[in-house]
Amino acid sequence: MIDITRFHWFIICWIAIGIIAWLYLLRREAPYGRFSITTWGPMVSNRLGWLIMELTVMVVFALWMPFRQFNWHTPATVMMALFFIHYIHRSLVYPFAIRTTGKKMPLVIMLSAVLFNTVNGSLLGIWFGRFAHYPDDWLTSPAFISGSILFIGGMLLNWKSDYYLISLRKPGETGYRLPQAGLFKLVASPNLLGELIEWGGFALLTRSLPALAFFIWSCANLIPRAIANRRWYRKQFPEYPADRKRLIPYLW
């Protein structure tokens, strides 16, 4: 039996680790994607790495769920459905859409992402499987409605931006082009902005500490990434607009 107090204290410690990771990533880019390097040890296929590390969270989440005893006629079922929609796409669709033939990522990066998703998937699985109790009218509450709007809107922004980036690379190409359409006219990384909005919305619609931890860790990973992306674009493309922001249109 997992004690709720210890569960909450573990999450608080996990959040503290996320803040430390954020401070580290502000100083050093995580070596995957455009920042991938070969000095971090063995490498694995970019596509395989994405598939394994994103699939992990769904598998771990499911392992904590008491499927036979769980009451599926609750708002928690809708929340879990939203979560799985994101990760089904992220693990079983997106890796096969990216055009990264021949590209690799360090094995240690894949394993660190597997660890991250194992912890977060476990925390959310434990929450929904053992502690989440939402009244039936939660689906009409301001928190659920506004959080769902943010989640779905952020997810669509993330998908649209990701697939626009994919479309810039022709089949067989491995280089990078300067994105110039949509919200890319205003910020360097609208795909990351969409994901942050998405998980902020999830934290709101669930009103849970595990979802808040997930959002904080997303900030720790994606905000430094957005900063690094803009710096990289400005270095690689002299014509990159100087007034294009990092992550938040017109502000930052």
Sequence and secondary structure as in RCSB ss.txt:
>XXXX:A:sequence
MIDITRFHWFIICWIAIGIIAWLYLLRREAPYGRFSITTWGPMVSNRLGWLIMELTVMVVFALWMPFRQFNWHTP
ATVMMALFFIHYIHRSLVYPFAIRTTGKKMPLVIMLSAVLFNTVNGSLLGIWFGRFAHYPDDWLTSPAFISGSIL
FIGGMLLNWKSDYYLISLRKPGETGYRLPQAGLFKLVASPNLLGELIEWGGFALLTRSLPALAFFIWSCANLIPR
AIANRRWYRKQFPEYPADRKRLIPYLW
>XXXX:A:secstr
   HHHHHHHHHHHHHHHHHHHHHHTTS  SSGGG  STTS EEEHHHHHHHHHHHHHHHHHHT  TTT   SSH
HHHHHHHHHHHHHHHHHTHHHH   TT EEEHHHHHHHHHHHHHHHHHHHHIIIII    GGGGGSHHHHHHHHH
HHHHHHHHHHHHHHHHHHS TT  S     SGGGGTBS HHHHHHHHHHHHHHHHHT HHHHHHHHHHHHHHHHH
HHHHHHHHHHH TTS TT BSSSTTT 
